[in-house]
Amino acid sequence: MQFYSTNNNSSRVSTKQALFHSMPVDKGLYMPVSIPYQDISFFDKIAGGSLADVGYEICKALFAGEIADADLQQITHQAFPFETPVVALEDGALGVLELFHGPSLAFKDVGARFMASLMSYFSGKSDQEVHILVATSGDTGGAVAMGFHNVPGVRVSILYPTGRVSDLQEKQLTTLGGNVQAFEVKGSFDDCQALVKQAFLDTSLTNRIALSSANSINIFRLIPQSFYYVSAYGQSKRVGKPIVFSTPSGNFGNLSAGILASKMGLPVHHFIASTNLNHVVPDYLHTGTYAPKESVATISNAMDVGSPSNFVRLTHLYGDQFDTVAEHVKGYYFDDPSTEAGMQQIYSQYGYVACPHTAIGIMGAQQDKIRSTQDVYHIALATAHPSKFKPLVEQVLNIDVDVPERLAVLATRKKQSYLIDPDYGSFKEALLATI
């Protein structure tokens, strides 16, 4: 499998290069040179299997012999010892794809664990330590920390914005120790993301440390996220209606992964980009103008991204043609009061406890249903377990939310992080001091 940069269509790198180097030197993003199209019979055959089995079959189509089938099977089954079930809210009309059954209780477990498994496979053939550098607005860091914790040959540094992640999210980032360390940045997620991007372009640093990213700028975060769209299709075929996916969106890697699956041939009627007040992409879908802004803090903090990295991938998958993008992707956004009201309505109507991000996904599906002229089956992505936002969910719904044991054990652990200013010099100095 080969990859090119979105800034240079003639460039070519291998799977291993794209995995470990994450970002081209021209500041573009890696994309597959070719996306193997499969007819409907391929998806009908594989989509009823486990998430690991679905991932294995898609990987065989993507890698086409580059990695031995036995190794691919080990990689996918090591990564996915859990499933992503579709739960019906309205029979035949609305379902929720639950992506929080992995170890960190967030959808990003899928991408992070696949990357860890794939990196472990390649690292086993090399003596060089890889240093994962990742920015997080909440869930990415926890998934990466737990996915890569104690993986041989890998060290992890996580940057997160101070005061903008939940208490339990912060515990996931800062309490594991071992090969995982956290940098608390006095700024926004966009500041964290900018520091990571600058690090990858700093040759004085990359010549000293073998840097790689587990953010969704890494194409191997997106590829495995396409697996659960296929799994959801398999679970929902019985409905017998065209499927629409509503994806809570921040950096737009999750939505881009769904579009990637559709480009492989997965039958999807259209996608919904559901966002909070950081609505630069819904604005683009309505006006044709893309205008990144400073991020705004909201109760759905994992989506607080004002300049989404994967926007370029989203448009690239549709040939950078606005009319084509707008035909296949609809955009809706919701402020905090609307999100809280939505959480209450979802709980009252369906008895379903949704975190604010999941609620926005469901609300986007509901809004699209009102405007839809066709009878379709909406599937909203549930991106995090409600216990990750326990104080907020309990306050909004006036209920007690149980915390699964694998998250509850972190509550009493001591936070360990490096507090830094949002400038590259401070971060580089602090990073090098830890090595």
C-alpha positions as CSV (number, residue, x, y, z in Angstrom):
1,M,0.0,0.0,0.0
2,Q,1.4,3.4,-1.0
3,F,0.5,6.9,0.2
4,Y,0.8,10.4,-1.2
5,S,0.6,13.8,0.3
6,T,-2.5,16.0,-0.1
7,N,0.0,18.8,-1.1
8,N,1.9,16.6,-3.6
9,N,0.0,14.0,-5.6
10,S,3.2,12.7,-7.1
11,S,4.9,11.8,-3.8
12,R,4.9,8.1,-2.7
13,V,5.7,6.5,0.6
14,S,5.3,3.0,2.0
15,T,2.9,1.8,4.7
16,K,5.7,1.9,7.3
17,Q,6.8,5.4,6.4
18,A,3.2,6.8,6.6
19,L,2.6,5.0,9.9
20,F,5.8,6.1,11.6
21,H,6.3,9.5,10.1
22,S,2.7,10.6,10.1
23,M,3.0,13.9,8.4
24,P,4.7,14.7,5.1
25,V,7.5,17.3,5.1
26,D,5.3,19.5,2.8
27,K,2.8,19.9,5.6
28,G,0.1,17.9,3.8
29,L,-1.6,14.7,5.0
30,Y,-1.1,11.2,3.8
31,M,-3.8,9.6,1.7
32,P,-3.9,6.1,0.0
33,V,-2.7,6.2,-3.6
34,S,-5.7,3.9,-4.4
35,I,-8.8,2.8,-2.5
36,P,-9.7,-0.7,-3.6
37,Y,-13.4,-0.6,-4.5
38,Q,-15.5,-3.6,-3.4
39,D,-18.9,-4.6,-4.7
40,I,-21.9,-5.0,-2.3
41,S,-21.3,-8.8,-2.1
42,F,-18.0,-8.2,-0.3
43,F,-19.7,-6.2,2.5
44,D,-22.6,-8.5,2.7
45,K,-20.2,-11.4,3.2
46,I,-18.0,-9.8,5.9
47,A,-20.2,-7.3,7.7
48,G,-21.9,-9.9,9.9
49,G,-18.6,-10.9,11.6
50,S,-16.9,-9.5,14.7
51,L,-15.2,-6.2,14.6
52,A,-11.8,-8.0,14.5
53,D,-13.0,-10.2,11.6
54,V,-14.3,-7.2,9.6
55,G,-11.1,-5.4,10.2
56,Y,-9.1,-8.4,9.0
57,E,-11.0,-8.7,5.8
58,I,-10.8,-4.9,5.0
59,C,-7.0,-5.0,5.8
60,K,-6.5,-7.9,3.4
61,A,-8.2,-5.8,0.6
62,L,-6.2,-2.7,1.5
63,F,-2.8,-4.2,2.1
64,A,-3.1,-6.8,-0.7
65,G,-0.3,-9.1,0.4
66,E,2.0,-6.4,1.8
67,I,1.5,-7.9,5.2
68,A,1.0,-11.6,5.5
69,D,-2.6,-12.7,6.2
70,A,-1.6,-14.5,9.4
71,D,0.1,-11.3,10.7
72,L,-2.9,-9.2,9.7
73,Q,-5.2,-11.5,11.6
74,Q,-3.0,-11.3,14.7
75,I,-2.9,-7.5,14.4
76,T,-6.7,-7.0,14.1
77,H,-7.6,-9.6,16.8
78,Q,-5.1,-8.2,19.2
79,A,-6.5,-4.7,18.6
80,F,-10.2,-5.5,18.9
81,P,-11.2,-7.8,21.8
82,F,-14.5,-5.8,22.0
83,E,-17.4,-5.1,19.7
84,T,-19.2,-1.9,18.5
85,P,-23.0,-2.8,18.8
86,V,-25.8,-0.8,17.2
87,V,-28.6,-0.2,19.7
88,A,-32.1,0.7,18.4
89,L,-33.7,3.8,19.8
90,E,-36.6,3.9,17.2
91,D,-37.1,0.6,15.5
92,G,-36.4,0.9,11.8
93,A,-35.7,4.6,12.1
94,L,-32.9,5.5,14.5
95,G,-30.0,3.6,16.1
96,V,-26.9,4.3,18.1
97,L,-23.5,2.8,17.2
98,E,-21.8,2.4,20.6
99,L,-18.1,2.9,20.2
100,F,-17.2,3.0,23.9
101,H,-16.8,-0.7,24.8
102,G,-13.0,-0.6,24.6
103,P,-10.6,0.0,27.5
104,S,-10.7,3.8,27.6
105,L,-14.5,4.0,27.0
106,A,-14.2,6.1,23.8
107,F,-14.3,5.5,20.1
108,K,-10.7,6.3,19.7
109,D,-9.8,3.0,21.3
110,V,-10.4,1.5,17.8
111,G,-7.8,3.7,16.0
112,A,-5.3,3.8,18.9
113,R,-5.2,0.0,19.5
114,F,-4.9,-0.8,15.8
115,M,-2.0,1.7,15.5
116,A,-0.3,0.2,18.6
117,S,-0.7,-3.3,17.2
118,L,0.6,-2.3,13.8
119,M,3.5,-0.3,15.2
120,S,4.4,-3.2,17.5
121,Y,4.5,-5.5,14.4
122,F,6.9,-3.2,12.5
123,S,8.9,-2.3,15.7
124,G,9.6,-6.0,16.2
125,K,11.7,-5.8,13.0
126,S,13.7,-2.7,14.2
127,D,15.8,-1.7,17.3
128,Q,14.9,2.0,17.1
129,E,12.5,3.4,19.8
130,V,9.5,5.3,18.4
131,H,8.2,8.4,20.2
132,I,4.5,9.0,19.8
133,L,3.5,12.6,20.1
134,V,-0.2,13.3,20.4
135,A,-2.5,16.3,21.1
136,T,-5.9,15.7,22.7
137,S,-9.1,17.5,23.4
138,G,-10.2,14.7,25.7
139,D,-10.7,11.2,24.4
140,T,-7.7,10.7,22.0
141,G,-5.2,11.0,24.8
142,G,-6.9,8.4,27.0
143,A,-7.2,5.9,24.2
144,V,-3.6,6.4,23.1
145,A,-2.3,6.2,26.6
146,M,-4.1,3.0,27.3
147,G,-3.5,1.5,23.8
148,F,0.3,2.1,23.9
149,H,0.9,1.7,27.6
150,N,3.9,-0.6,28.0
151,V,4.1,-1.5,24.3
152,P,7.8,-2.4,23.8
153,G,9.8,0.1,21.7
154,V,7.3,2.9,22.0
155,R,7.3,6.1,24.2
156,V,4.3,8.4,24.4
157,S,3.9,12.1,25.1
158,I,0.4,13.6,25.3
159,L,-0.4,17.3,25.1
160,Y,-3.7,18.5,26.5
161,P,-5.3,21.9,27.3
162,T,-5.5,22.8,30.9
163,G,-9.0,23.0,32.3
164,R,-10.6,21.7,29.1
165,V,-10.8,18.0,29.8
166,S,-13.0,16.2,32.3
167,D,-11.4,14.9,35.6
168,L,-11.6,11.3,34.5
169,Q,-10.2,12.1,31.1
170,E,-7.3,13.8,32.8
171,K,-6.7,10.8,35.0
172,Q,-6.4,8.6,31.9
173,L,-3.7,10.9,30.5
174,T,-1.7,11.5,33.6
175,T,-1.7,8.4,35.9
176,L,-0.4,5.5,33.9
177,G,3.3,6.3,34.1
178,G,5.8,3.9,32.5
179,N,6.3,4.8,28.8
180,V,3.4,7.4,28.9
181,Q,3.9,11.1,30.0
182,A,1.6,14.1,29.8
183,F,2.1,17.8,29.1
184,E,-0.6,20.2,30.4
185,V,-0.6,23.1,28.0
186,K,-1.9,26.5,29.2
187,G,-4.0,27.1,26.1
188,S,-6.5,25.4,23.8
189,F,-6.5,22.2,21.9
190,D,-5.6,24.2,18.8
191,D,-2.5,25.3,20.7
192,C,-1.6,21.7,21.5
193,Q,-2.2,20.6,17.9
194,A,0.0,23.4,16.6
195,L,2.9,22.3,18.9
196,V,2.6,18.8,17.7
197,K,2.7,19.9,14.0
198,Q,5.7,22.2,14.7
199,A,7.6,19.3,16.3
200,F,7.2,17.1,13.3
201,L,8.6,19.9,11.0
202,D,11.5,20.6,13.3
203,T,14.4,18.6,11.8
204,S,16.7,19.3,14.7
205,L,14.2,17.4,16.8
206,T,13.3,14.7,14.3
207,N,16.9,13.9,13.6
208,R,17.3,13.1,17.3
209,I,14.0,11.4,18.1
210,A,12.0,9.1,15.8
211,L,8.7,10.9,16.1
212,S,5.3,9.6,15.1
213,S,1.7,10.7,15.8
214,A,-1.4,8.9,17.0
215,N,-3.6,11.9,16.3
216,S,-6.0,11.6,13.4
217,I,-3.4,13.4,11.2
218,N,-2.0,9.8,11.0
219,I,-3.8,7.9,8.3
220,F,-3.6,4.8,10.4
221,R,-5.9,6.3,12.9
222,L,-8.6,6.7,10.2
223,I,-8.3,3.4,8.4
224,P,-9.4,1.2,11.4
225,Q,-12.2,3.6,12.2
226,S,-13.7,2.7,8.9
227,F,-14.2,-0.9,10.2
228,Y,-17.1,0.0,12.6
229,Y,-19.0,1.7,9.8
230,V,-18.9,-1.6,8.0
231,S,-19.9,-3.5,11.1
232,A,-22.8,-1.1,11.7
233,Y,-24.0,-1.8,8.1
234,G,-23.9,-5.5,8.8
235,Q,-26.0,-5.1,11.9
236,S,-28.5,-2.8,10.2
237,K,-29.1,-4.5,6.9
238,R,-32.3,-6.2,8.2
239,V,-33.9,-2.8,8.4
240,G,-33.9,-2.7,4.6
241,K,-33.4,1.0,4.3
242,P,-30.6,3.3,3.1
243,I,-28.3,4.2,5.9
244,V,-27.3,7.7,7.1
245,F,-24.5,8.1,9.6
246,S,-24.5,11.1,12.0
247,T,-21.0,11.6,13.4
248,P,-20.2,13.9,16.3
249,S,-17.2,15.8,14.8
250,G,-14.2,17.8,16.1
251,N,-11.1,17.1,14.1
252,F,-13.1,15.3,11.4
253,G,-11.1,12.1,11.4
254,N,-14.0,10.0,12.4
255,L,-16.2,11.3,9.6
256,S,-13.4,11.0,7.1
257,A,-13.1,7.3,8.1
258,G,-16.7,6.8,7.2
259,I,-16.3,8.5,3.9
260,L,-13.2,6.3,3.2
261,A,-15.4,3.2,3.8
262,S,-18.0,4.6,1.4
263,K,-15.3,5.1,-1.2
264,M,-14.4,1.4,-0.8
265,G,-18.0,0.6,-1.8
266,L,-19.9,0.6,1.5
267,P,-23.5,1.7,0.7
268,V,-24.1,4.9,2.6
269,H,-26.9,7.3,1.6
270,H,-25.2,10.3,3.1
271,F,-23.2,11.5,6.2
272,I,-24.0,14.1,8.8
273,A,-21.4,16.3,10.4
274,S,-22.8,17.1,13.8
275,T,-20.9,19.7,15.8
276,N,-21.0,22.1,18.7
277,L,-20.3,25.8,18.5
278,N,-17.1,25.0,16.7
279,H,-19.1,24.8,13.5
280,V,-16.6,25.8,10.7
281,V,-17.5,22.7,8.7
282,P,-21.3,23.0,8.9
283,D,-20.8,26.7,7.9
284,Y,-18.7,25.5,4.9
285,L,-21.4,23.0,3.9
286,H,-24.0,25.8,3.9
287,T,-21.9,28.6,2.3
288,G,-19.0,27.0,0.4
289,T,-16.5,29.1,2.4
290,Y,-14.1,27.4,4.8
291,A,-13.0,29.8,7.5
292,P,-11.1,28.3,10.5
293,K,-11.5,30.1,13.8
294,E,-10.2,30.0,17.4
295,S,-11.8,27.1,19.2
296,V,-14.7,27.8,21.6
297,A,-14.9,26.0,24.9
298,T,-18.1,23.9,25.2
299,I,-19.5,21.1,27.4
300,S,-18.8,18.7,24.5
301,N,-15.1,19.4,24.9
302,A,-13.6,16.6,22.8
303,M,-15.1,18.4,19.8
304,D,-13.7,21.9,20.6
305,V,-11.6,22.3,17.5
306,G,-11.6,25.5,15.5
307,S,-9.2,24.4,12.7
308,P,-9.9,20.7,12.0
309,S,-6.9,19.0,10.5
310,N,-8.9,16.4,8.6
311,F,-11.0,18.9,6.7
312,V,-8.5,18.6,3.8
313,R,-9.0,14.8,3.8
314,L,-12.8,15.2,3.9
315,T,-12.8,17.4,0.8
316,H,-10.0,15.5,-0.9
317,L,-12.1,12.3,-0.8
318,Y,-14.7,14.1,-2.9
319,G,-12.2,15.5,-5.4
320,D,-12.1,18.9,-3.6
321,Q,-15.5,19.7,-5.3
322,F,-17.8,21.6,-3.0
323,D,-21.0,20.5,-4.8
324,T,-20.0,16.8,-4.4
325,V,-19.1,17.3,-0.7
326,A,-22.4,19.1,0.0
327,E,-24.3,16.4,-1.8
328,H,-22.9,13.6,0.4
329,V,-22.4,15.5,3.8
330,K,-25.0,17.5,5.7
331,G,-24.0,19.7,8.6
332,Y,-25.8,20.7,11.8
333,Y,-24.5,22.3,15.0
334,F,-25.8,22.8,18.5
335,D,-25.0,25.2,21.4
336,D,-24.6,24.1,25.0
337,P,-28.2,24.8,26.1
338,S,-29.5,22.9,23.1
339,T,-27.1,20.0,23.9
340,E,-28.4,19.8,27.5
341,A,-32.0,19.9,26.3
342,G,-31.1,17.2,23.8
343,M,-29.6,15.0,26.5
344,Q,-32.8,15.4,28.5
345,Q,-35.1,14.6,25.6
346,I,-33.1,11.5,24.6
347,Y,-33.2,10.2,28.1
348,S,-37.0,11.0,28.5
349,Q,-38.0,9.6,25.1
350,Y,-35.7,6.6,24.8
351,G,-34.4,6.0,28.3
352,Y,-30.9,6.3,26.8
353,V,-28.1,8.1,28.7
354,A,-25.9,10.0,26.3
355,C,-22.8,12.0,26.9
356,P,-22.9,15.5,25.3
357,H,-21.0,14.4,22.2
358,T,-23.3,11.4,21.6
359,A,-26.3,13.6,22.2
360,I,-25.1,16.0,19.4
361,G,-24.8,13.0,17.1
362,I,-28.3,11.9,17.9
363,M,-29.6,15.4,17.6
364,G,-28.0,15.8,14.2
365,A,-29.8,12.6,13.1
366,Q,-33.1,13.8,14.4
367,Q,-32.6,17.2,12.6
368,D,-31.8,15.4,9.4
369,K,-34.8,13.1,9.8
370,I,-37.1,16.2,9.8
371,R,-35.5,17.5,6.7
372,S,-35.1,14.2,4.8
373,T,-37.3,13.5,1.8
374,Q,-36.5,9.8,1.8
375,D,-37.2,6.9,4.2
376,V,-33.7,6.2,5.6
377,Y,-32.2,4.6,8.7
378,H,-30.2,7.0,10.8
379,I,-27.3,5.7,12.9
380,A,-25.7,8.2,15.3
381,L,-22.3,7.4,16.6
382,A,-22.0,7.2,20.4
383,T,-18.4,8.3,20.9
384,A,-17.9,8.0,24.6
385,H,-19.4,6.4,27.7
386,P,-21.5,8.9,29.7
387,S,-19.4,8.2,32.8
388,K,-16.4,10.0,31.2
389,F,-18.5,13.1,31.8
390,K,-20.1,12.0,35.0
391,P,-20.6,15.3,36.8
392,L,-22.2,17.0,33.8
393,V,-24.4,14.0,32.8
394,E,-25.6,13.6,36.4
395,Q,-26.4,17.3,36.7
396,V,-28.3,17.5,33.4
397,L,-30.3,14.3,33.8
398,N,-30.6,14.3,37.6
399,I,-29.5,10.6,37.8
400,D,-26.6,8.6,39.1
401,V,-24.1,7.4,36.5
402,D,-22.1,4.3,37.3
403,V,-18.4,4.4,36.4
404,P,-17.1,1.1,34.9
405,E,-14.3,-0.4,37.0
406,R,-11.6,0.0,34.4
407,L,-12.1,3.8,34.6
408,A,-13.1,4.0,38.3
409,V,-9.7,2.6,39.4
410,L,-8.0,5.7,38.0
411,A,-9.9,8.1,40.3
412,T,-7.6,7.8,43.3
413,R,-4.4,7.8,41.3
414,K,-2.1,10.8,41.5
415,K,-1.9,13.1,38.5
416,Q,1.6,13.5,37.0
417,S,2.1,16.0,34.2
418,Y,4.4,18.8,33.0
419,L,2.7,22.3,33.0
420,I,4.0,24.3,30.0
421,D,3.2,27.5,28.1
422,P,1.7,27.2,24.6
423,D,4.9,28.1,22.8
424,Y,7.1,25.7,20.9
425,G,10.4,26.6,22.7
426,S,8.9,25.7,26.1
427,F,7.5,22.5,24.9
428,K,10.7,21.4,23.1
429,E,12.8,22.1,26.1
430,A,10.4,20.2,28.4
431,L,10.2,17.3,26.0
432,L,14.0,16.9,25.6
433,A,14.4,17.1,29.3
434,T,12.3,14.0,29.8
435,I,14.4,11.9,27.4
